[in-house]
């Protein structure tokens, strides 16, 4: 209770009391997901052309000017590769930059939402490598007609648990490579990581691409479908709890809430 004095209408003074109610405004809880995040692309851009990077670094370039847009999961739009809203041989790329490449002893996690529309062959999702080498810095894909979610480190390929991709539906996939512990893991739709021994090492770095391999140019190996919310952490392996936060019961978690 506070006290003040005020002047009355007859020229006197009187005391009065008042109180102030203070309300504490809580800051939203931090997810901690920004630590070691190297890049993130929401892919919610409204027009064809470059796709903006969420941290303000290099944008992805629409190499052939053919990349389309279509309905997203948790945001109105998503990048559309091939098919409706796009065309064959459409992909996004950042030219060779060392800051986007893994050193031989680095680990990483990559995640994103994917809506494949053609699973008849290999579907390269995200790749870093150089042409014409068959060796990669890293890569993640849907593996040939078996439809397994897979990854590549150097020249070694992994599909732990042979988890099968589904066509024409949104799926949230997380891949990790734990270099120190020689292990890879893949989680689908917020589930537990299925792991495998790796004993691999990132190969030479080069282009960073979404929707296409770094050394396979044939349209046969392009990703066809939609992507949204693709993020990459260097030297960090996400926990199962963090994967559940990002999956958000299938609704996705916009970058603004990370």
N, C-alpha and C positions, 0 to 999 in steps of 0.2 A: 504494500500500500504506500503510495506517494502522497505528499502534502504540498499544497501550493496556497498562495495568498492572492486574492483578487480584489479589485476596487468595486465597491457597491455603488448603486445609483445615488445615494445620499452623501457620497464623499468619504464613507468609511471603508474599512477593510474587513474581509472575512476569510477564514480558512476553509479550504475544501480538500477532499481526499479523492484520489482516483487510483486506478490500477491499470497496468498494461499487461495484456496477455501475449506471451511470446510463444510462437509455434516453431518447432524445429523442423526444418526441411531436410529430409534425408536425401543424400545423393544416391543415384541408382547404383546397385552393387556392381563391382567390376568383375568381368568374367576372366580377366587375365589373358585373354586370347590374343592380344596385340603383341605380347612379348615374343621376340624373334620372328615375327611375321615379316617376310621379305617382300611379298607382293600379294595383292588381292584384286580381283576383277569381279565386280557385281554383275557386269554384262547386261545392265538394265538400260543401256543407251537407247535413245528414241529414234535414231536414224542410222543408216549405213555409214561406214567410215570408221575412224579410230575408236577403240573402246577404252574408256578412261580407267586409270589405276587408282584404287581407293586411297592409297597413302600419298598420292601426289607425285609419284615417280613416273617412269616412262609408260606411255600409253601403248596398247597393242594396235598395230596397223592392219587394216583390212587390205591384204596384199593384192587381191585381184578385183577389189571393189564389188564383190558379189555377195558378201555376207548379209544375211537378212535378219529380221527380228520377228519374234512370235511371242505368244503368251508365256509368261513366266509362272513360277510357283508362288513365291512370297512377294514378288514385285511384279508390276504389270507386264514387263517385257523381259525376254531372254534372247541371247544370241542364237540364231538359227543357221545351222550348217546343212546345205543341201536341201532338197525337197521344198516344202512350202516356205516361202519367204527368203529362200536362198538358191544357190545353184551348185553344181558340181565344181570341185576344185576351189572352194572358198575356205579360207582359213585366216587366222590372226597370227601376227608375228612381231617380235622385237628382235632387231638385228643383234648379232653377236656382241654381248657386253659382259665383261668379267663379273660384275656384281650380281648377275643372274645365274652364274654358273657355280657348281659345287666343286670344292677342293677335294682331293683324293680321300681325306679323312673326315669329310662332312657327313652329317645325317640330315634327314628332312622328313616332313609330313606334308602331304598335299590332299586337299579335299574339294568337293564340289557337288553340285546337283546336276544330274544328267538325264536326258530324255531321249534315248536312242530310237531312231525310226527305221533303221536298216541294220540288221545283225547278220547279214549273209557272209561277212568276211571280217578281216581285221578292222578295228576302229581305233585309230590313234587319237587320244584325247589331249594329252599335254606332253610335250617333248622338248628336250634340250640336247643338242648334238650338232654335228657338222656333216656336211655332204662332201664326198660320197661315202664316208666311213660307215660301217655297220656297227660301230661302237657308239654308245650313247653316254652322255653325262647322267641323264635319268630319263625315264619315260613311263607313262601310264596309259593303258589301253584296254579295250575289250579284245580278247585273244581269239583270233580266227573264228571258224564256224562253231567251235565249242562254246563260244559266248562267255568265257570265263573273264572276270575282272582280273587284270594282270598288271605287272610292272616290269621294268627293265632297269638294271644298274650295270653300267659298262656294257658287256656283251652277254650278261646273264639274265635270264627271264624267269619270272616267278608268278605263280597263280595259287597262293596258299588256299587250301580248302576247295579249290575249283568252284568258287561261288559264281553262279550264273547270272548274267545281266538279263533284264526283262525289257522287251520292246514296248514302245508306246506308253510308258509310264515313268514318272519322276522317281529317281533313286539317288540317295545320298551315299557317296562312297569316300572313304578315307584310306589312303595308302601311307605307310611309313617305312622308312629305312633307318634302322638303328646300327650305324657303322661300328660303334664301339663294342656292341654285343653281337654283331654278325647276325642280325635278324631283320626280317621284313614282316609286315602285317597288313591285312586289309579288313576293314569293317564296312558292312553294307547296311544301310538304313538304321543306324544307331546300334547295331548289334555288337557283340564282343569281337575283338580282333581275332582273326584266324592267322596264325603265324607260321613261319618257316625259317630254317637256317639259311643264311645268305652267302657269307664269305665272298662278298662282291666289293667292288670299288668303283666310284664314278669314273667314267671315261672322259675323253676330251669334250669340252663345252663348245657351244656355238649358238645357233639360233634358238630362241624360245618361241615355241609355237603352240597354239591351241587349235585342235581340229585336224592336225596333220602331223605326220612323223617328221623328224629332223633330217632323215636321210632317205626315206621312201617317198618318191614323188608321185607314184601312180594314184589315180583317183580311187582305185580299189581300196586303198588303205586310209582314206579320209573318214573322219567321223561324220555321220549324218544324224541330225537331230538337234536338240536344244541343250544349252549349257547356262548355268547361273551360279554365281557365288563361288568362284574358284579361287582358293587361297593356298599359299605356300609358305611354310616355316623352315628356315635353315637352322640346323642343330637343335631341333626340338622335336620330340615325339609326343604327340597328344595322348592324354590319358583317356581311358574309357569314359570317365565322367565328363570330360570336355567334349567328347564326341556326342554324348547324349545331349549336352547343352546345345550344340550346333544343330543336331537333328531336330530338336524341339518338337518331339512327338509327330514328326512328319510335316510340320508347318514351315521348317527352315528358320534361320535366324538372320535377319538383315544385318548388314555390316555396321549400321548405326548403333546396334545393340551389343556389339562386341566389346 
